[in-house]
Amino acid sequence: VGLSPDIMNRYPHEFSGGQRQRICIARALAVSPELIVADEPLSALDVSIQAQILNLLHDLKEKTKISFLFISHDLRVVKYFSDAVGVMYLGKIVEYAKTDELFEKPLHPYTEVLLASVPEIRVGEEGVPRKAVLKGDVPSPINIPAGCPFHPRCPKRFEPCDKVIPSLSEQSGRLVSCHLWNPY
């Protein structure tokens, strides 16, 4: 994982954030797993270290048969690292698709807004960068509203949304939980 053997006699507080992350990866690999759950593996690391860790994980993914459940709020990293993406809202999957399909044409309104919220650098281009603004507050996960949990903030809501919870069903080879795609 890119650590030299001379670190063996060091104390935990003597390691940098990147070294600690590499140690976590080494510990996970020690048991020859089939699946690694990587929950925000790049958080609290500076950009250059993030790139090193991401490249290490990407190399492991490509060279081994290990699957990764990669959890992240950084959608650019998700797009780079993942083969398929599950988007969650209030603890429920609202859309699941191959990465390229999801980023090119999201089906769920929350996924659309989420992807539109990713900042873009536009050098030499005219026009206004896309913005994503949702009205209202995120509902409490303890007191989820009736119907679709996203309906109070959804720009595309219509009558069944506030009464009926949409099922997660297949639509064009992907899964989506929305009345726009799943008539009730």
MDTraj code that builds the backbone (N, CA, C; nanometers):
import mdtraj as md
import numpy as np

residues = "VAL GLY LEU SER PRO ASP ILE MET ASN ARG TYR PRO HIS GLU PHE SER GLY GLY GLN ARG GLN ARG ILE CYS ILE ALA ARG ALA LEU ALA VAL SER PRO GLU LEU ILE VAL ALA ASP GLU PRO LEU SER ALA LEU ASP VAL SER ILE GLN ALA GLN ILE LEU ASN LEU LEU HIS ASP LEU LYS GLU LYS THR LYS ILE SER PHE LEU PHE ILE SER HIS ASP LEU ARG VAL VAL LYS TYR PHE SER ASP ALA VAL GLY VAL MET TYR LEU GLY LYS ILE VAL GLU TYR ALA LYS THR ASP GLU LEU PHE GLU LYS PRO LEU HIS PRO TYR THR GLU VAL LEU LEU ALA SER VAL PRO GLU ILE ARG VAL GLY GLU GLU GLY VAL PRO ARG LYS ALA VAL LEU LYS GLY ASP VAL PRO SER PRO ILE ASN ILE PRO ALA GLY CYS PRO PHE HIS PRO ARG CYS PRO LYS ARG PHE GLU PRO CYS ASP LYS VAL ILE PRO SER LEU SER GLU GLN SER GLY ARG LEU VAL SER CYS HIS LEU TRP ASN PRO TYR".split()
xyz = np.array([
    [0.0818, -0.1207, 0.0000],
    [0.0000, 0.0000, 0.0000],
    [0.0857, 0.1264, 0.0000],
    [0.2140, 0.1103, -0.0306],
    [0.2991, 0.2272, -0.0444],
    [0.3623, 0.2781, 0.0834],
    [0.3733, 0.1938, 0.1839],
    [0.4410, 0.2321, 0.3084],
    [0.5713, 0.1547, 0.3197],
    [0.6758, 0.2209, 0.3656],
    [0.8048, 0.1525, 0.3793],
    [0.8099, 0.0747, 0.5108],
    [0.8895, -0.0326, 0.5160],
    [0.8978, -0.1161, 0.6366],
    [0.9511, -0.0425, 0.7593],
    [1.0213, 0.0680, 0.7424],
    [1.0787, 0.1375, 0.8575],
    [0.9746, 0.2062, 0.9462],
    [0.8487, 0.2021, 0.9086],
    [0.7444, 0.2624, 0.9923],
    [0.6972, 0.1691, 1.1039],
    [0.7446, 0.0470, 1.1032],
    [0.6948, -0.0547, 1.1965],
    [0.7115, -0.0164, 1.3438],
    [0.8100, 0.0620, 1.3775],
    [0.8360, 0.0952, 1.5178],
    [0.7832, 0.2327, 1.5571],
    [0.7010, 0.2913, 1.4739],
    [0.6462, 0.4228, 1.5053],
    [0.5167, 0.4100, 1.5843],
    [0.4864, 0.5140, 1.6603],
    [0.3620, 0.5200, 1.7365],
    [0.2510, 0.5757, 1.6473],
    [0.1262, 0.5412, 1.6766],
    [0.0152, 0.5870, 1.5922],
    [0.0107, 0.7389, 1.5727],
    [0.0409, 0.8152, 1.6764],
    [0.0326, 0.9612, 1.6640],
    [0.1415, 1.0187, 1.5727],
    [0.2370, 0.9372, 1.5340],
    [0.3462, 0.9833, 1.4483],
    [0.3143, 0.9697, 1.2983],
    [0.1999, 0.9140, 1.2661],
    [0.1620, 0.8950, 1.1257],
    [0.0790, 1.0124, 1.0745],
    [0.0983, 1.0449, 0.9484],
    [0.0155, 1.1476, 0.8839],
    [-0.1217, 1.0878, 0.8517],
    [-0.2145, 1.1743, 0.8104],
    [-0.3471, 1.1257, 0.7722],
    [-0.3421, 1.0272, 0.6573],
    [-0.2590, 1.0557, 0.5584],
    [-0.2453, 0.9655, 0.4442],
    [-0.1859, 0.8316, 0.4834],
    [-0.0866, 0.8346, 0.5729],
    [-0.0268, 0.7090, 0.6199],
    [-0.1286, 0.6284, 0.6997],
    [-0.2075, 0.6964, 0.7814],
    [-0.3115, 0.6260, 0.8590],
    [-0.4136, 0.5609, 0.7656],
    [-0.4488, 0.6303, 0.6604],
    [-0.5448, 0.5740, 0.5654],
    [-0.4860, 0.4520, 0.4954],
    [-0.3588, 0.4574, 0.4600],
    [-0.2918, 0.3425, 0.3977],
    [-0.2845, 0.2245, 0.4949],
    [-0.2622, 0.2526, 0.6216],
    [-0.2603, 0.1464, 0.7234],
    [-0.3984, 0.0823, 0.7336],
    [-0.5029, 0.1626, 0.7292],
    [-0.6398, 0.1077, 0.7315],
    [-0.6635, 0.0168, 0.6112],
    [-0.6156, 0.0582, 0.4957],
    [-0.6312, -0.0233, 0.3745],
    [-0.5535, -0.1535, 0.3894],
    [-0.4306, -0.1457, 0.4416],
    [-0.3491, -0.2665, 0.4621],
    [-0.4178, -0.3621, 0.5590],
    [-0.4752, -0.3087, 0.6660],
    [-0.5470, -0.3934, 0.7629],
    [-0.6651, -0.4627, 0.6959],
    [-0.7358, -0.3896, 0.6117],
    [-0.8505, -0.4489, 0.5419],
    [-0.8052, -0.5584, 0.4461],
    [-0.6929, -0.5372, 0.3787],
    [-0.6425, -0.6351, 0.2819],
    [-0.5847, -0.7594, 0.3486],
    [-0.5449, -0.7492, 0.4748],
    [-0.4784, -0.8596, 0.5447],
    [-0.5639, -0.9853, 0.5526],
    [-0.6942, -0.9713, 0.5490],
    [-0.7831, -1.0876, 0.5604],
    [-0.8354, -1.1340, 0.4240],
    [-0.7756, -1.0860, 0.3162],
    [-0.8149, -1.1228, 0.1791],
    [-0.9663, -1.1116, 0.1578],
    [-1.0202, -0.9912, 0.1721],
    [-1.1655, -0.9752, 0.1626],
    [-1.2167, -0.9839, 0.0192],
    [-1.3441, -1.0152, 0.0076],
    [-1.4116, -1.0071, -0.1218],
    [-1.4742, -0.8692, -0.1395],
    [-1.5021, -0.8026, -0.0263],
    [-1.5671, -0.6722, -0.0267],
    [-1.5000, -0.5817, 0.0759],
    [-1.4732, -0.4585, 0.0363],
    [-1.4246, -0.3561, 0.1292],
    [-1.5267, -0.2431, 0.1298],
    [-1.5729, -0.2064, 0.2490],
    [-1.6611, -0.0917, 0.2638],
    [-1.5719, 0.0287, 0.2938],
    [-1.5663, 0.1216, 0.2005],
    [-1.4831, 0.2410, 0.2144],
    [-1.5753, 0.3606, 0.2383],
    [-1.5924, 0.3970, 0.3648],
    [-1.6828, 0.5050, 0.4037],
    [-1.6042, 0.6355, 0.4138],
    [-1.6233, 0.7233, 0.3170],
    [-1.5528, 0.8515, 0.3089],
    [-1.4020, 0.8334, 0.3260],
    [-1.3384, 0.7490, 0.2435],
    [-1.1960, 0.7204, 0.2619],
    [-1.1034, 0.8382, 0.2328],
    [-1.1562, 0.9445, 0.1746],
    [-1.0717, 1.0585, 0.1387],
    [-1.0959, 1.1807, 0.2261],
    [-1.1905, 1.1716, 0.3201],
    [-1.2216, 1.2890, 0.4013],
    [-1.1040, 1.3237, 0.4920],
    [-1.0879, 1.4506, 0.5188],
    [-0.9840, 1.5055, 0.6069],
    [-0.8425, 1.4857, 0.5536],
    [-0.8285, 1.4595, 0.4245],
    [-0.6960, 1.4468, 0.3629],
    [-0.6774, 1.5619, 0.2650],
    [-0.5522, 1.6095, 0.2514],
    [-0.5312, 1.7157, 0.1530],
    [-0.5399, 1.6568, 0.0124],
    [-0.5532, 1.7431, -0.0857],
    [-0.5854, 1.7011, -0.2224],
    [-0.4821, 1.6050, -0.2803],
    [-0.3542, 1.6302, -0.2584],
    [-0.2517, 1.5414, -0.3158],
    [-0.2579, 1.4027, -0.2530],
    [-0.2845, 1.3959, -0.1234],
    [-0.2966, 1.2663, -0.0554],
    [-0.4251, 1.1969, -0.0998],
    [-0.5330, 1.2733, -0.1184],
    [-0.6575, 1.2152, -0.1694],
    [-0.6325, 1.1459, -0.3024],
    [-0.5588, 1.2107, -0.3902],
    [-0.5297, 1.1524, -0.5218],
    [-0.4497, 1.0240, -0.5074],
    [-0.3523, 1.0212, -0.4169],
    [-0.2719, 0.9004, -0.3956],
    [-0.3580, 0.7854, -0.3438],
    [-0.4426, 0.8132, -0.2452],
    [-0.5292, 0.7088, -0.1877],
    [-0.6292, 0.6612, -0.2926],
    [-0.6879, 0.7536, -0.3666],
    [-0.7841, 0.7163, -0.4701],
    [-0.7184, 0.6301, -0.5771],
    [-0.5985, 0.6658, -0.6182],
    [-0.5265, 0.5849, -0.7172],
    [-0.4914, 0.4475, -0.6618],
    [-0.4551, 0.4405, -0.5342],
    [-0.4271, 0.3115, -0.4698],
    [-0.5524, 0.2239, -0.4706],
    [-0.6655, 0.2800, -0.4294],
    [-0.7909, 0.2036, -0.4284],
    [-0.8311, 0.1626, -0.5703],
    [-0.8134, 0.2525, -0.6648],
    [-0.8477, 0.2219, -0.8044],
    [-0.7605, 0.1083, -0.8571],
    [-0.6304, 0.1111, -0.8265],
    [-0.5401, 0.0029, -0.8685],
    [-0.5805, -0.1297, -0.8054],
    [-0.6167, -0.1272, -0.6766],
    [-0.6623, -0.2496, -0.6095],
    [-0.7883, -0.3033, -0.6770],
    [-0.8790, -0.2142, -0.7098],
    [-1.0039, -0.2547, -0.7753],
    [-0.9761, -0.3190, -0.9105],
    [-0.8829, -0.2623, -0.9858],
    [-0.8524, -0.3123, -1.1196],
    [-0.7700, -0.4412, -1.1175],
    [-0.6825, -0.4575, -1.0182],
    [-0.5882, -0.5697, -1.0172],
    [-0.6331, -0.6883, -0.9326],
    [-0.7362, -0.6720, -0.8541],
    [-0.7834, -0.7811, -0.7682],
    [-0.9299, -0.8085, -0.7986],
    [-0.9845, -0.9067, -0.7321],
    [-1.1270, -0.9366, -0.7476],
    [-1.2066, -0.8795, -0.6305],
    [-1.1489, -0.7821, -0.5620],
    [-1.2157, -0.7203, -0.4481],
    [-1.3204, -0.6213, -0.4996],
    [-1.4389, -0.6293, -0.4419],
    [-1.5435, -0.5312, -0.4712],
    [-1.5386, -0.4231, -0.3642],
    [-1.5767, -0.3033, -0.4012],
    [-1.5781, -0.1913, -0.3078],
    [-1.7186, -0.1343, -0.2967],
    [-1.7612, -0.1100, -0.1735],
    [-1.8786, -0.0281, -0.1477],
    [-1.8201, 0.1064, -0.1063],
    [-1.8212, 0.2003, -0.1986],
    [-1.7530, 0.3285, -0.1832],
    [-1.8565, 0.4336, -0.1460],
    [-1.8481, 0.4860, -0.0250],
    [-1.9448, 0.5834, 0.0246],
    [-1.8779, 0.7201, 0.0255],
    [-1.9380, 0.8161, -0.0448],
    [-1.8761, 0.9484, -0.0530],
    [-1.9790, 1.0544, -0.0887],
    [-1.9527, 1.1758, -0.0422],
    [-2.0327, 1.2914, -0.0821],
    [-1.9702, 1.3630, -0.2017],
    [-1.8488, 1.3254, -0.2378],
    [-1.7780, 1.3896, -0.3483],
    [-1.8144, 1.3181, -0.4783],
    [-1.9071, 1.3757, -0.5523],
    [-1.9601, 1.3091, -0.6711],
    [-1.8580, 1.2964, -0.7832],
    [-1.7599, 1.3853, -0.7875],
    [-1.6547, 1.3719, -0.8892],
    [-1.5725, 1.2464, -0.8635],
    [-1.5449, 1.2182, -0.7364],
    [-1.4706, 1.0974, -0.6996],
    [-1.5557, 0.9739, -0.7266],
    [-1.6835, 0.9807, -0.6938],
    [-1.7749, 0.8693, -0.7195],
    [-1.7764, 0.8366, -0.8687],
    [-1.7839, 0.9389, -0.9520],
    [-1.7864, 0.9178, -1.0974],
    [-1.6578, 0.8512, -1.1457],
    [-1.5447, 0.8922, -1.0911],
    [-1.4153, 0.8363, -1.1312],
    [-1.4002, 0.6918, -1.0852],
    [-1.4439, 0.6620, -0.9630],
    [-1.4116, 0.5345, -0.9004],
    [-1.5138, 0.4241, -0.9263],
    [-1.6382, 0.4582, -0.9430],
    [-1.7466, 0.3596, -0.9391],
    [-1.7871, 0.3062, -1.0754],
    [-1.8330, 0.1820, -1.0742],
    [-1.8931, 0.1210, -1.1928],
    [-2.0442, 0.1412, -1.1920],
    [-2.1018, 0.1442, -1.0718],
    [-2.2450, 0.1667, -1.0535],
    [-2.2624, 0.2539, -0.9296],
    [-2.3725, 0.3300, -0.9267],
    [-2.3954, 0.4251, -0.8184],
    [-2.5365, 0.4077, -0.7643],
    [-2.5472, 0.4090, -0.6321],
    [-2.6759, 0.4145, -0.5649],
    [-2.6882, 0.5497, -0.4972],
    [-2.7954, 0.6225, -0.5264],
    [-2.8188, 0.7534, -0.4655],
    [-2.9209, 0.7354, -0.3547],
    [-2.8894, 0.7894, -0.2368],
    [-2.9790, 0.7753, -0.1224],
    [-3.0353, 0.9104, -0.0800],
    [-3.1591, 0.9068, -0.0335],
    [-3.2227, 1.0237, 0.0270],
    [-3.2936, 0.9755, 0.1520],
    [-3.2624, 1.0356, 0.2647],
    [-3.3188, 0.9976, 0.3946],
    [-3.3065, 0.8475, 0.4205],
    [-3.1909, 0.7919, 0.3864],
    [-3.1617, 0.6527, 0.4180],
    [-3.2183, 0.5500, 0.3221],
    [-3.2820, 0.5924, 0.2162],
    [-3.3404, 0.4998, 0.1181],
    [-3.2774, 0.5235, -0.0189],
    [-3.2546, 0.4147, -0.0915],
    [-3.2042, 0.4288, -0.2279],
    [-3.3177, 0.4795, -0.3165],
    [-3.2918, 0.5911, -0.3852],
    [-3.3922, 0.6473, -0.4757],
    [-3.3570, 0.6212, -0.6216],
    [-3.2280, 0.5901, -0.6476],
    [-3.1877, 0.5572, -0.7840],
    [-3.0600, 0.4751, -0.7792],
    [-3.0525, 0.3756, -0.8678],
    [-2.9338, 0.2913, -0.8806],
    [-2.9123, 0.2657, -1.0291],
    [-2.7908, 0.2947, -1.0766],
    [-2.7631, 0.2785, -1.2200],
    [-2.6136, 0.2672, -1.2431],
    [-2.5784, 0.2252, -1.3644],
    [-2.4384, 0.2302, -1.4046],
    [-2.3942, 0.3762, -1.3970],
    [-2.2703, 0.3960, -1.3575],
    [-2.2203, 0.5312, -1.3320],
    [-2.2409, 0.6256, -1.4493],
    [-2.1994, 0.5846, -1.5684],
    [-2.2119, 0.6730, -1.6848],
    [-2.3572, 0.7090, -1.7128],
    [-2.4465, 0.6117, -1.7013],
    [-2.5886, 0.6370, -1.7269],
    [-2.6458, 0.7351, -1.6256],
    [-2.6108, 0.7150, -1.4991],
    [-2.6643, 0.8008, -1.3941],
    [-2.6169, 0.9452, -1.4116],
    [-2.4890, 0.9637, -1.4418],
    [-2.4361, 1.0991, -1.4562],
    [-2.4822, 1.1663, -1.5858],
    [-2.5103, 1.0879, -1.6897],
    [-2.5566, 1.1451, -1.8166],
    [-2.7055, 1.1785, -1.8142],
    [-2.7853, 1.0892, -1.7538],
    [-2.9301, 1.1100, -1.7560],
    [-2.9926, 1.0569, -1.6269],
    [-2.9862, 1.1357, -1.5207],
    [-3.0499, 1.0918, -1.3965],
    [-3.2019, 1.0853, -1.4139],
    [-3.2637, 0.9880, -1.3483],
    [-3.4088, 0.9731, -1.3586],
    [-3.4819, 1.0343, -1.2396],
    [-3.4280, 1.0203, -1.1211],
    [-3.4957, 1.0708, -1.0018],
    [-3.4698, 1.2208, -0.9870],
    [-3.5718, 1.2986, -0.9510],
    [-3.5516, 1.4430, -0.9338],
    [-3.4425, 1.4776, -0.8314],
    [-3.4291, 1.3988, -0.7248],
    [-3.3229, 1.4268, -0.6278],
    [-3.1859, 1.4066, -0.6908],
    [-3.1702, 1.3013, -0.7703],
    [-3.0427, 1.2775, -0.8383],
    [-3.0118, 1.3928, -0.9328],
    [-3.1124, 1.4423, -1.0040],
    [-3.0924, 1.5569, -1.0934],
    [-3.0387, 1.6772, -1.0170],
    [-3.1026, 1.7086, -0.9057],
    [-3.0616, 1.8243, -0.8261],
    [-2.9239, 1.8012, -0.7650],
    [-2.9000, 1.6804, -0.7181],
    [-2.7705, 1.6471, -0.6587],
    [-2.6581, 1.6666, -0.7598],
    [-2.6751, 1.6148, -0.8799],
    [-2.5724, 1.6292, -0.9828],
    [-2.5575, 1.7742, -1.0285],
    [-2.6668, 1.8477, -1.0309],
    [-2.6604, 1.9889, -1.0700],
    [-2.5895, 2.0737, -0.9650],
    [-2.5767, 2.0221, -0.8445],
    [-2.5110, 2.0980, -0.7375],
    [-2.3590, 2.0875, -0.7417],
    [-2.3054, 1.9991, -0.8252],
    [-2.1604, 1.9818, -0.8336],
    [-2.1007, 2.1013, -0.9072],
    [-2.0081, 2.1725, -0.8432],
    [-1.9473, 2.2881, -0.9106],
    [-1.8682, 2.2451, -1.0336],
    [-1.8740, 2.3269, -1.1357],
    [-1.7987, 2.3011, -1.2582],
    [-1.7041, 2.4171, -1.2834],
    [-1.5874, 2.3853, -1.3356],
    [-1.4940, 2.4891, -1.3769],
    [-1.5122, 2.5072, -1.5267],
    [-1.5436, 2.6268, -1.5671],
    [-1.5671, 2.6552, -1.7086],
    [-1.4689, 2.7627, -1.7529],
    [-1.3617, 2.7211, -1.8142],
    [-1.2602, 2.8145, -1.8604],
    [-1.2926, 2.8573, -2.0029],
    [-1.3058, 2.9869, -2.0226],
    [-1.3301, 3.0393, -2.1558],
    [-1.4701, 3.0179, -2.2087],
    [-1.5609, 2.9679, -2.1258],
    [-1.6984, 2.9463, -2.1706],
    [-1.7870, 3.0585, -2.1208],
    [-1.8827, 3.0951, -2.2021],
    [-1.9808, 3.1921, -2.1578],
    [-2.1003, 3.1170, -2.1035],
    [-2.1807, 3.1868, -2.0312],
    [-2.2995, 3.1238, -1.9772],
    [-2.2950, 3.1204, -1.8262],
    [-2.4055, 3.0854, -1.7717],
    [-2.4186, 3.0811, -1.6271],
    [-2.4003, 2.9382, -1.5805],
    [-2.3150, 2.9165, -1.4799],
    [-2.3007, 2.7805, -1.4284],
    [-2.4343, 2.7314, -1.3726],
    [-2.4570, 2.6034, -1.3865],
    [-2.5823, 2.5485, -1.3348],
    [-2.5821, 2.5555, -1.1827],
    [-2.6993, 2.5774, -1.1276],
    [-2.7142, 2.5835, -0.9829],
    [-2.8289, 2.4923, -0.9439],
    [-2.8187, 2.4402, -0.8264],
    [-2.9254, 2.3563, -0.7752],
    [-2.9732, 2.4163, -0.6444],
    [-3.0976, 2.4540, -0.6413],
    [-3.1538, 2.5098, -0.5196],
    [-3.2824, 2.4344, -0.4897],
    [-3.2879, 2.3777, -0.3718],
    [-3.4092, 2.3099, -0.3279],
    [-3.4785, 2.3968, -0.2251],
    [-3.6077, 2.4079, -0.2354],
    [-3.6840, 2.4835, -0.1365],
    [-3.7140, 2.3940, -0.0176],
    [-3.7296, 2.4559, 0.0960],
    [-3.7674, 2.3827, 0.2159],
    [-3.6501, 2.3172, 0.2854],
    [-3.6807, 2.2554, 0.3970],
    [-3.5796, 2.1891, 0.4786],
    [-3.5839, 2.0388, 0.4562],
    [-3.4707, 1.9741, 0.4819],
    [-3.4659, 1.8282, 0.4754],
    [-3.5531, 1.7749, 0.5891],
    [-3.6484, 1.6873, 0.5590],
    [-3.7319, 1.6315, 0.6654],
    [-3.6489, 1.5512, 0.7656],
    [-3.6989, 1.5417, 0.8852],
    [-3.6321, 1.4627, 0.9881],
    [-3.6410, 1.3147, 0.9525],
    [-3.5296, 1.2411, 0.9631],
    [-3.5361, 1.0970, 0.9374],
    [-3.6191, 1.0230, 1.0423],
    [-3.6480, 1.0902, 1.1519],
    [-3.7325, 1.0304, 1.2563],
    [-3.8798, 1.0507, 1.2234],
    [-3.9109, 1.1604, 1.1549],
    [-4.0490, 1.1935, 1.1221],
    [-4.0604, 1.2186, 0.9713],
    [-4.0447, 1.1118, 0.8943],
    [-4.0474, 1.1213, 0.7482],
    [-4.1908, 1.1489, 0.7025],
    [-4.2086, 1.2417, 0.6089],
    [-4.3440, 1.2734, 0.5634],
    [-4.4103, 1.1552, 0.4926],
    [-4.5430, 1.1588, 0.4876],
    [-4.6180, 1.0553, 0.4162],
    [-4.5837, 1.0627, 0.2680],
    [-4.6008, 0.9517, 0.1998],
    [-4.5727, 0.9472, 0.0570],
    [-4.4239, 0.9416, 0.0302],
    [-4.3840, 0.9961, -0.0815],
    [-4.2425, 0.9990, -0.1178],
    [-4.1689, 1.0909, -0.0206],
    [-4.0597, 1.0446, 0.0397],
    [-3.9876, 1.1289, 0.1354],
    [-3.9338, 1.2585, 0.0742],
    [-3.9137, 1.2600, -0.0569],
    [-3.8587, 1.3779, -0.1236],
    [-3.9667, 1.4768, -0.1669],
    [-4.0939, 1.4391, -0.1591],
    [-4.1990, 1.5234, -0.2177],
    [-4.2060, 1.6665, -0.1624],
    [-4.1775, 1.6927, -0.0333],
    [-4.1869, 1.8323, 0.0116],
    [-4.0878, 1.9263, -0.0586],
    [-3.9803, 1.8720, -0.1125],
    [-3.8774, 1.9544, -0.1763],
    [-3.8684, 1.9311, -0.3269],
    [-3.9467, 1.8399, -0.3791],
    [-3.9341, 1.7984, -0.5190],
    [-3.9950, 1.9012, -0.6149],
    [-3.9166, 1.9466, -0.7122],
    [-3.9703, 2.0415, -0.8096],
    [-4.0668, 1.9775, -0.9099],
    [-4.0752, 1.8447, -0.9133],
    [-4.1612, 1.7751, -1.0099],
    [-4.2764, 1.6998, -0.9434],
    [-4.3039, 1.7288, -0.8184],
    [-4.4074, 1.6530, -0.7466],
    [-4.5456, 1.6752, -0.8088],
    [-4.6276, 1.5723, -0.7948],
    [-4.7664, 1.5801, -0.8384],
    [-4.8490, 1.4963, -0.7421],
    [-4.9775, 1.4816, -0.7663],
    [-5.0715, 1.4321, -0.6662],
    [-5.0320, 1.3051, -0.5904],
    [-4.9916, 1.1953, -0.6507],
    [-4.9675, 1.0771, -0.5673],
    [-4.8442, 1.0892, -0.4774],
    [-4.7572, 1.1840, -0.5066],
    [-4.6296, 1.1929, -0.4346],
    [-4.6463, 1.2150, -0.2848],
    [-4.7480, 1.2901, -0.2438],
    [-4.7644, 1.3183, -0.1014],
    [-4.8459, 1.2120, -0.0278],
    [-4.8902, 1.1092, -0.1013],
    [-4.9732, 1.0063, -0.0383],
    [-4.9149, 0.8656, -0.0476],
    [-4.8510, 0.8353, -0.1598],
    [-4.8065, 0.6985, -0.1872],
    [-4.6540, 0.6934, -0.1957],
    [-4.5946, 0.5996, -0.1224],
    [-4.4500, 0.5799, -0.1295],
    [-4.4193, 0.5065, -0.2598],
    [-4.3357, 0.5640, -0.3460],
    [-4.3039, 0.4948, -0.4711],
    [-4.2138, 0.3741, -0.4459],
    [-4.2376, 0.2682, -0.5203],
    [-4.1533, 0.1494, -0.5059],
    [-4.0255, 0.1678, -0.5867],
    [-3.9228, 0.0945, -0.5481],
    [-3.7972, 0.0937, -0.6233],
    [-3.8146, -0.0107, -0.7322],
    [-3.8262, 0.0338, -0.8552],
    [-3.8513, -0.0611, -0.9630],
    [-3.7621, -0.0332, -1.0833],
    [-3.7535, -0.1340, -1.1685],
    [-3.6641, -0.1304, -1.2843],
    [-3.7211, -0.0390, -1.3922],
    [-3.6332, 0.0446, -1.4458],
    [-3.6702, 0.1352, -1.5541],
    [-3.5508, 0.1453, -1.6478],
    [-3.5617, 0.0885, -1.7651],
    [-3.4542, 0.0943, -1.8652],
    [-3.3216, 0.0413, -1.8109],
    [-3.3264, -0.0703, -1.7396],
    [-3.2046, -0.1333, -1.6903],
    [-3.1472, -0.0724, -1.5643],
    [-3.2220, 0.0134, -1.4999],
    [-3.1766, 0.0736, -1.3746],
    [-3.2914, 0.0752, -1.2759],
    [-3.2641, 0.1131, -1.1528],
    [-3.3674, 0.1170, -1.0508],
    [-3.3960, 0.2614, -1.0125],
    [-3.5242, 0.2933, -0.9971],
    [-3.5627, 0.4281, -0.9558],
    [-3.6889, 0.4199, -0.8711],
    [-3.6951, 0.5050, -0.7708],
    [-3.8096, 0.5114, -0.6819],
    [-3.8765, 0.6476, -0.6992],
    [-3.9633, 0.6569, -0.8000],
    [-4.0284, 0.7849, -0.8299],
    [-4.1560, 0.7593, -0.9094],
    [-4.2623, 0.8320, -0.8744],
    [-4.3894, 0.8176, -0.9458],
    [-4.3816, 0.8647, -1.0907],
    [-4.2837, 0.9467, -1.1240],
    [-4.2667, 0.9869, -1.2638],
    [-4.2374, 0.8660, -1.3522],
    [-4.1723, 0.7663, -1.2943],
    [-4.1304, 0.6479, -1.3699],
    [-4.2080, 0.5224, -1.3306],
    [-4.2706, 0.5243, -1.2150],
    [-4.3431, 0.4069, -1.1646],
    [-4.4865, 0.4463, -1.1325],
    [-4.5757, 0.4391, -1.2289],
    [-4.7148, 0.4728, -1.1978],
    [-4.7664, 0.3836, -1.0856],
    [-4.8373, 0.4419, -0.9931],
    [-4.8837, 0.3658, -0.8762],
    [-5.0052, 0.2850, -0.9005],
])
top = md.Topology()
chain = top.add_chain()
for i, resn in enumerate(residues, 1):
    res = top.add_residue(resn, chain, resSeq=i)
    for name in ("N", "CA", "C"):
        top.add_atom(name, md.element.get_by_symbol(name[0]), res)
traj = md.Trajectory(xyz[None], top)
